[in-house]
């Protein structure tokens, strides 16, 4: 039997103390959201795949559950900042140094770039643990690139170019060359000691390699970036595994609310064929689609009859409040809200938009319905919004198993939302924008958003 000596006890006690000290270090996530951009003005709040660009990284940071606090900084004119760090030439380091002076309790800073919409919680979890558990002083994200680089030559300089990372006589095949590691700018994790010394990288350094598909140049063509995000972005931990029912408003979603009048006095309503194709796509995946109407207009009645024949969808006429009648339907079909998708456009849809597992509004929606929806389509009502939402549903469902493997379950910490809600934002309607951001990143329910924003 081994007897523990006094020295071993002291050693064990010292190790325990060290571990406790490490655990007690305050880790802060800092997102720098600049207002200006040479490429896309105010791009940090521009909608990307239905969510403000900055919302993608906020969602990933929250769900990683590795930060004791999460902060958002911006240099936009409407936000009061110290004059010293509000200049156009201010660097990220200077802003983080200001943050450290204002928050002396912080020990480790993770600078997350707002322009990294394909960042996932598991990236942050693993990288932060390299500092908190493996003893590194700074960790930064990289990806692997296979680009042959050549020395730049000024025109008229009379100097020949030369290869920088290859032998032209023995050009390697792509599969035979490991490539090079390049910073992708997703995040930089640094101890406060290094920040005080004026550097973001130093001490015991390490890189965190991210697969190339999670690195994205947000200044490329915006629709291309959206397709990349829809395929590789992080959609949240609470996305449904299966959408069994889509409820779709006819008026204001399938139609653009316009009723044309012919010379003979006939009323006509048009439907976009792309929207009908979207409904068919969902039906092929086993999702039932029910069309909702509450109008007594005879023209709309004839339209819904025709739609029912064309698509095979049941048409339901709902009275207010819609939530009560929808829940009766769900009870009959033995469904939960997380199995239901909903697209609406009006104040009467707010409760259903808030409760549904996936919900959306067309681009031309405003008011409380926009705030309650989890996704805002880039297409307007009657012009492809329903098709877009159907595609969004399919993208979200196909990603669910992968998401579950890529991050651990974590408990949402209310003080993190407080940090975000107390941030000033460059928006004429702060309440509308911030409410939409919180809802779309899945942080709060609709009622909790209203309570949180009236502080």
C-alpha positions as CSV (number, residue, x, y, z in Angstrom):
1,X,0.0,0.0,0.0
2,X,1.3,3.4,-1.0
3,X,1.6,6.0,1.8
4,X,1.1,9.6,0.7
5,X,4.0,11.7,2.0
6,X,3.8,15.3,3.2
7,X,5.6,16.5,0.1
8,X,3.1,14.6,-2.1
9,X,0.3,16.2,-0.2
10,X,1.8,19.7,-0.7
11,X,2.4,18.9,-4.4
12,X,-1.2,17.7,-4.8
13,X,-2.4,20.8,-3.0
14,X,-0.4,23.1,-5.2
15,X,-1.6,21.4,-8.4
16,X,-5.2,21.7,-7.2
17,X,-4.6,25.3,-6.4
18,X,-3.2,25.9,-9.9
19,X,-6.2,24.2,-11.5
20,X,-8.6,26.2,-9.4
21,X,-6.8,29.4,-10.5
22,X,-7.0,28.4,-14.2
23,X,-10.7,27.7,-13.8
24,X,-11.3,31.0,-12.1
25,X,-9.8,33.0,-15.0
26,X,-12.4,35.3,-16.6
27,X,-12.7,34.5,-20.3
28,X,-14.4,37.3,-22.4
29,X,-15.6,37.1,-25.9
30,X,-15.2,40.4,-27.8
31,X,-16.8,41.1,-31.2
32,X,-15.7,44.2,-33.0
33,X,-18.4,45.4,-35.4
34,X,-17.1,48.4,-37.3
35,X,-19.7,50.6,-39.0
36,X,-17.7,51.5,-42.0
37,X,-16.7,49.2,-44.8
38,X,-14.8,49.8,-48.1
39,X,-16.9,47.0,-49.7
40,X,-20.4,46.8,-48.2
41,X,-21.7,49.7,-46.1
42,X,-22.8,48.5,-42.6
43,X,-22.2,44.9,-43.6
44,X,-22.1,43.7,-40.0
45,X,-25.9,44.2,-39.7
46,X,-26.8,43.4,-43.3
47,X,-29.0,40.3,-43.6
48,X,-27.1,37.2,-44.7
49,X,-29.3,34.1,-45.3
50,X,-32.0,35.8,-43.2
51,X,-29.9,36.7,-40.2
52,X,-27.8,39.9,-39.6
53,X,-24.2,39.0,-40.4
54,X,-23.1,39.6,-36.8
55,X,-25.9,37.4,-35.6
56,X,-24.1,34.3,-36.9
57,X,-21.1,34.7,-34.6
58,X,-23.1,35.8,-31.7
59,X,-25.1,32.6,-31.9
60,X,-22.0,30.5,-32.1
61,X,-20.4,32.4,-29.2
62,X,-23.4,32.0,-27.0
63,X,-23.9,28.3,-27.7
64,X,-20.2,27.5,-27.1
65,X,-20.7,28.2,-23.4
66,X,-17.0,29.0,-22.8
67,X,-17.3,32.8,-22.1
68,X,-17.9,34.4,-18.8
69,X,-19.1,37.5,-20.7
70,X,-19.7,38.4,-24.3
71,X,-19.3,42.0,-25.6
72,X,-20.0,43.8,-28.9
73,X,-18.1,46.9,-29.8
74,X,-18.7,49.2,-32.7
75,X,-17.2,52.5,-34.0
76,X,-20.4,53.7,-35.7
77,X,-21.1,57.4,-35.4
78,X,-24.3,56.8,-33.4
79,X,-22.4,55.0,-30.7
80,X,-20.6,56.9,-27.9
81,X,-17.0,55.8,-27.6
82,X,-14.0,57.5,-26.2
83,X,-12.5,59.9,-28.8
84,X,-9.1,58.2,-28.4
85,X,-10.4,54.9,-30.0
86,X,-13.0,56.3,-32.3
87,X,-10.6,57.4,-35.1
88,X,-10.7,55.7,-38.5
89,X,-7.1,54.6,-37.9
90,X,-7.8,52.8,-34.6
91,X,-6.7,49.2,-34.7
92,X,-8.4,46.1,-33.2
93,X,-5.6,46.0,-30.6
94,X,-6.2,49.5,-29.4
95,X,-9.9,48.8,-29.0
96,X,-9.2,45.6,-27.1
97,X,-6.7,47.5,-24.9
98,X,-9.5,50.0,-24.1
99,X,-11.8,47.1,-23.3
100,X,-9.2,45.6,-20.9
101,X,-8.8,49.0,-19.1
102,X,-12.6,49.2,-18.7
103,X,-12.8,45.6,-17.5
104,X,-9.9,44.7,-15.2
105,X,-11.4,41.4,-14.1
106,X,-10.9,39.9,-17.6
107,X,-7.9,37.5,-17.9
108,X,-8.4,36.0,-21.4
109,X,-9.8,37.8,-24.4
110,X,-11.2,36.0,-27.5
111,X,-11.5,38.5,-30.3
112,X,-14.2,37.1,-32.7
113,X,-14.5,38.6,-36.1
114,X,-18.1,39.6,-37.0
115,X,-17.4,38.6,-40.6
116,X,-17.0,34.9,-39.9
117,X,-20.6,33.6,-40.4
118,X,-19.4,29.9,-40.7
119,X,-17.9,29.9,-37.2
120,X,-19.3,27.0,-35.0
121,X,-19.4,26.6,-31.2
122,X,-17.0,23.6,-31.3
123,X,-14.3,25.8,-33.0
124,X,-14.5,28.2,-30.0
125,X,-14.7,25.4,-27.4
126,X,-11.6,23.6,-28.6
127,X,-9.6,26.8,-29.2
128,X,-10.4,28.4,-25.8
129,X,-9.4,25.1,-24.0
130,X,-6.0,25.4,-25.7
131,X,-5.4,28.5,-23.5
132,X,-7.3,27.5,-20.4
133,X,-6.2,23.8,-20.2
134,X,-3.1,23.4,-22.4
135,X,-1.3,26.5,-21.2
136,X,-1.0,28.5,-24.5
137,X,-0.8,32.3,-24.3
138,X,-2.3,33.0,-27.7
139,X,-4.3,30.9,-30.1
140,X,-5.5,32.0,-33.6
141,X,-7.5,30.4,-36.3
142,X,-6.0,29.4,-39.6
143,X,-7.0,27.4,-42.7
144,X,-5.0,25.4,-45.2
145,X,-4.5,26.8,-48.6
146,X,-3.0,25.5,-51.8
147,X,-1.8,28.6,-53.6
148,X,1.5,28.9,-55.4
149,X,2.9,32.3,-54.5
150,X,5.2,34.5,-56.7
151,X,7.2,37.5,-55.9
152,X,5.6,40.7,-57.0
153,X,7.5,42.8,-59.5
154,X,6.8,46.5,-60.1
155,X,6.2,47.4,-63.7
156,X,9.3,48.7,-65.4
157,X,11.5,47.5,-62.5
158,X,13.6,45.3,-64.7
159,X,13.5,42.4,-62.2
160,X,12.3,38.9,-63.0
161,X,9.7,37.3,-60.6
162,X,10.6,34.2,-58.7
163,X,8.6,31.5,-57.0
164,X,8.2,31.9,-53.2
165,X,6.9,28.5,-52.1
166,X,7.6,26.0,-54.9
167,X,10.1,24.7,-57.4
168,X,8.7,25.5,-60.8
169,X,10.7,22.6,-62.3
170,X,9.0,20.2,-59.9
171,X,5.5,21.5,-59.5
172,X,3.7,19.2,-57.0
173,X,0.3,17.8,-57.6
174,X,-2.4,19.2,-55.3
175,X,-2.8,15.9,-53.5
176,X,0.9,15.6,-52.9
177,X,1.3,19.0,-51.3
178,X,0.2,19.8,-47.8
179,X,-0.3,23.4,-48.6
180,X,0.3,26.3,-46.3
181,X,-1.4,27.6,-43.1
182,X,-2.9,31.1,-43.4
183,X,-4.8,33.1,-40.9
184,X,-8.5,33.2,-41.7
185,X,-9.4,35.9,-39.3
186,X,-12.2,34.1,-37.5
187,X,-10.8,34.6,-34.0
188,X,-7.7,35.5,-31.9
189,X,-7.5,34.4,-28.3
190,X,-4.9,36.2,-26.1
191,X,-4.1,36.6,-22.5
192,X,-4.5,40.0,-20.9
193,X,-0.8,40.1,-20.2
194,X,0.0,40.1,-23.9
195,X,-2.6,42.7,-24.6
196,X,-0.9,44.9,-22.0
197,X,2.4,44.4,-23.8
198,X,0.8,45.6,-27.0
199,X,0.5,42.3,-29.0
200,X,-2.3,40.0,-30.0
201,X,0.0,37.1,-30.7
202,X,3.0,36.1,-28.6
203,X,4.3,34.0,-25.7
204,X,3.5,30.4,-26.1
205,X,1.6,30.4,-29.4
206,X,-0.5,27.9,-31.2
207,X,-2.8,27.9,-34.2
208,X,-6.3,26.3,-34.5
209,X,-6.8,24.8,-37.9
210,X,-10.4,25.2,-39.3
211,X,-11.4,23.2,-42.4
212,X,-11.5,25.4,-45.5
213,X,-15.3,25.2,-45.8
214,X,-15.7,27.2,-42.6
215,X,-13.6,30.1,-43.9
216,X,-15.4,32.6,-46.0
217,X,-14.5,35.9,-47.6
218,X,-17.6,38.0,-46.8
219,X,-16.6,40.7,-49.3
220,X,-17.2,38.3,-52.2
221,X,-20.5,38.4,-54.1
222,X,-23.2,38.4,-51.3
223,X,-25.5,35.7,-52.9
224,X,-22.5,33.4,-53.2
225,X,-21.7,34.0,-49.5
226,X,-25.3,33.2,-48.6
227,X,-25.1,29.9,-50.4
228,X,-21.9,29.1,-48.5
229,X,-23.5,30.0,-45.2
230,X,-26.6,27.9,-45.9
231,X,-24.4,24.9,-46.4
232,X,-21.8,25.4,-43.7
233,X,-23.2,27.9,-41.3
234,X,-24.3,27.2,-37.7
235,X,-28.0,27.3,-37.4
236,X,-28.3,26.8,-33.6
237,X,-28.6,24.0,-31.1
238,X,-32.4,23.9,-31.0
239,X,-33.3,23.3,-34.6
240,X,-35.9,20.6,-35.1
241,X,-34.8,17.2,-36.3
242,X,-38.0,16.9,-38.4
243,X,-40.5,19.4,-39.7
244,X,-43.7,17.5,-40.1
245,X,-46.0,20.4,-40.9
246,X,-45.7,23.8,-42.8
247,X,-48.4,26.3,-42.2
248,X,-48.4,28.9,-45.0
249,X,-50.5,32.1,-45.2
250,X,-52.0,32.5,-48.7
251,X,-52.6,36.3,-48.5
252,X,-49.3,38.1,-48.1
253,X,-47.1,35.1,-48.5
254,X,-48.2,33.1,-51.5
255,X,-49.7,36.3,-52.9
256,X,-48.4,39.9,-52.9
257,X,-51.8,41.1,-51.6
258,X,-52.6,42.7,-55.0
259,X,-55.9,42.0,-56.7
260,X,-56.1,43.1,-60.3
261,X,-59.3,44.2,-61.9
262,X,-60.1,43.4,-65.6
263,X,-62.1,45.7,-67.9
264,X,-65.0,43.3,-67.5
265,X,-64.8,43.6,-63.7
266,X,-63.3,40.2,-63.0
267,X,-60.9,40.1,-60.0
268,X,-57.6,38.2,-60.5
269,X,-54.8,37.1,-58.1
270,X,-51.5,35.7,-59.3
271,X,-49.2,33.0,-57.7
272,X,-45.5,32.5,-58.4
273,X,-44.8,29.1,-59.8
274,X,-41.5,29.0,-57.9
275,X,-43.5,29.1,-54.6
276,X,-45.6,26.1,-55.7
277,X,-42.4,24.2,-56.6
278,X,-41.1,24.9,-53.1
279,X,-44.2,23.4,-51.6
280,X,-43.8,20.4,-53.8
281,X,-40.2,20.0,-52.6
282,X,-41.3,19.8,-49.0
283,X,-44.1,17.4,-49.8
284,X,-41.6,15.1,-51.4
285,X,-39.6,15.1,-48.2
286,X,-42.7,14.0,-46.3
287,X,-43.7,17.3,-44.9
288,X,-47.4,18.2,-44.9
289,X,-48.3,21.7,-46.1
290,X,-51.5,23.4,-45.0
291,X,-52.5,26.7,-46.6
292,X,-54.1,29.3,-44.2
293,X,-56.6,31.9,-45.1
294,X,-59.0,34.1,-43.0
295,X,-60.3,36.3,-45.8
296,X,-64.0,36.2,-47.0
297,X,-63.0,37.6,-50.4
298,X,-64.7,35.3,-53.0
299,X,-61.8,35.8,-55.4
300,X,-59.4,34.4,-52.8
301,X,-61.8,31.6,-52.1
302,X,-61.6,30.5,-55.8
303,X,-57.9,30.8,-55.6
304,X,-57.5,28.6,-52.6
305,X,-59.8,26.0,-54.2
306,X,-57.6,26.0,-57.3
307,X,-54.4,25.8,-55.1
308,X,-55.8,22.9,-53.2
309,X,-56.4,21.0,-56.4
310,X,-53.0,21.9,-57.9
311,X,-50.9,21.2,-54.8
312,X,-52.9,18.7,-52.9
313,X,-52.7,20.9,-49.8
314,X,-55.5,21.3,-47.3
315,X,-56.8,24.8,-47.0
316,X,-57.9,26.0,-43.5
317,X,-59.8,29.2,-42.7
318,X,-58.6,30.4,-39.3
319,X,-60.3,33.0,-37.1
320,X,-58.4,35.1,-34.5
321,X,-56.5,34.2,-32.4
322,X,-54.7,31.9,-34.8
323,X,-52.5,30.3,-32.1
324,X,-55.6,28.6,-30.4
325,X,-56.8,27.1,-33.7
326,X,-53.3,26.0,-34.7
327,X,-52.7,24.3,-31.4
328,X,-56.0,22.4,-31.8
329,X,-54.8,21.2,-35.2
330,X,-51.4,20.2,-33.7
331,X,-53.2,18.3,-30.9
332,X,-55.2,16.3,-33.5
333,X,-52.0,15.5,-35.4
334,X,-50.0,14.9,-32.2
335,X,-47.4,17.5,-33.1
336,X,-45.2,19.8,-31.0
337,X,-44.3,23.3,-32.0
338,X,-40.7,22.3,-32.7
339,X,-42.1,20.1,-35.5
340,X,-44.0,22.9,-37.1
341,X,-42.8,25.6,-39.6
342,X,-44.8,28.7,-40.1
343,X,-44.6,31.6,-42.6
344,X,-46.8,34.6,-42.0
345,X,-46.8,38.4,-42.5
346,X,-49.2,40.0,-40.1
347,X,-49.7,40.9,-36.5
348,X,-52.1,38.0,-36.1
349,X,-49.3,35.6,-37.0
350,X,-46.9,36.9,-34.2
351,X,-47.6,34.2,-31.6
352,X,-47.3,31.3,-34.2
353,X,-44.1,32.8,-35.6
354,X,-42.6,33.0,-32.2
355,X,-43.6,29.4,-31.1
356,X,-42.9,27.5,-34.3
357,X,-39.6,25.5,-34.6
358,X,-38.9,27.4,-37.8
359,X,-40.6,30.5,-38.9
360,X,-40.3,33.2,-41.6
361,X,-41.7,36.3,-43.1
362,X,-41.3,37.7,-46.6
363,X,-38.9,40.6,-47.2
364,X,-41.6,43.3,-47.3
365,X,-42.9,42.4,-43.8
366,X,-42.6,45.0,-41.1
367,X,-43.7,45.5,-37.5
368,X,-44.1,42.8,-34.8
369,X,-44.3,39.9,-37.3
370,X,-40.8,40.8,-38.5
371,X,-39.5,40.8,-34.9
372,X,-41.1,37.5,-34.0
373,X,-39.8,35.6,-37.0
374,X,-36.6,33.5,-36.9
375,X,-35.9,34.1,-40.6
376,X,-36.5,36.9,-42.9
377,X,-36.7,35.9,-46.6
378,X,-34.7,37.9,-49.2
379,X,-37.7,37.6,-51.5
380,X,-41.0,39.5,-51.2
381,X,-44.5,38.1,-50.8
382,X,-45.8,36.4,-54.0
383,X,-42.3,36.5,-55.6
384,X,-40.5,33.5,-54.3
385,X,-40.6,34.0,-50.5
386,X,-42.3,30.7,-49.9
387,X,-39.9,28.8,-52.1
388,X,-37.0,30.4,-50.3
389,X,-38.4,29.4,-46.9
390,X,-38.9,25.8,-48.1
391,X,-35.3,25.7,-49.2
392,X,-34.2,27.1,-45.8
393,X,-36.2,24.4,-44.0
394,X,-34.5,21.6,-46.0
395,X,-31.1,23.1,-45.5
396,X,-31.7,23.3,-41.7
397,X,-33.0,19.8,-41.4
398,X,-30.2,18.3,-43.4
399,X,-27.6,19.9,-41.1
400,X,-29.2,18.8,-37.8
401,X,-27.3,15.5,-37.2
402,X,-24.0,17.1,-38.0
403,X,-24.7,20.0,-35.6
404,X,-25.4,17.7,-32.7
405,X,-22.0,16.0,-33.1
406,X,-20.2,19.3,-33.4
407,X,-21.0,21.0,-30.1
408,X,-21.9,20.0,-26.6
409,X,-25.2,20.9,-25.0
410,X,-24.9,24.0,-22.9
411,X,-27.1,26.2,-20.7
412,X,-27.8,29.7,-21.8
413,X,-26.4,32.3,-19.4
414,X,-28.7,35.3,-19.0
415,X,-25.9,37.8,-18.3
416,X,-24.5,37.3,-21.8
417,X,-27.7,38.6,-23.3
418,X,-27.5,41.6,-21.0
419,X,-24.1,42.4,-22.4
420,X,-25.6,42.3,-25.9
421,X,-28.8,44.2,-25.2
422,X,-27.0,47.0,-23.5
423,X,-24.9,47.6,-26.6
424,X,-25.8,50.6,-28.8
425,X,-26.5,49.8,-32.4
426,X,-26.4,51.7,-35.6
427,X,-30.1,51.5,-36.4
428,X,-32.9,54.0,-36.7
429,X,-35.2,51.6,-34.9
430,X,-33.0,50.1,-32.2
431,X,-35.9,48.1,-30.6
432,X,-36.9,46.5,-33.9
433,X,-33.3,45.6,-35.0
434,X,-32.1,44.3,-31.6
435,X,-35.3,42.3,-31.0
436,X,-35.0,40.7,-34.4
437,X,-31.3,39.9,-33.8
438,X,-32.1,38.2,-30.4
439,X,-34.9,36.2,-31.9
440,X,-33.0,35.1,-35.0
441,X,-30.0,34.0,-33.0
442,X,-32.4,31.9,-30.8
443,X,-31.4,33.6,-27.5
444,X,-34.9,34.4,-26.2
445,X,-38.5,33.8,-26.8
446,X,-40.7,36.6,-28.1
447,X,-42.1,37.5,-24.7
448,X,-38.6,37.4,-23.1
449,X,-37.3,39.8,-25.8
450,X,-39.9,42.4,-24.9
451,X,-39.1,42.1,-21.3
452,X,-35.3,42.2,-21.9
453,X,-35.4,45.3,-24.0
454,X,-37.4,47.5,-21.6
455,X,-34.6,47.8,-19.0
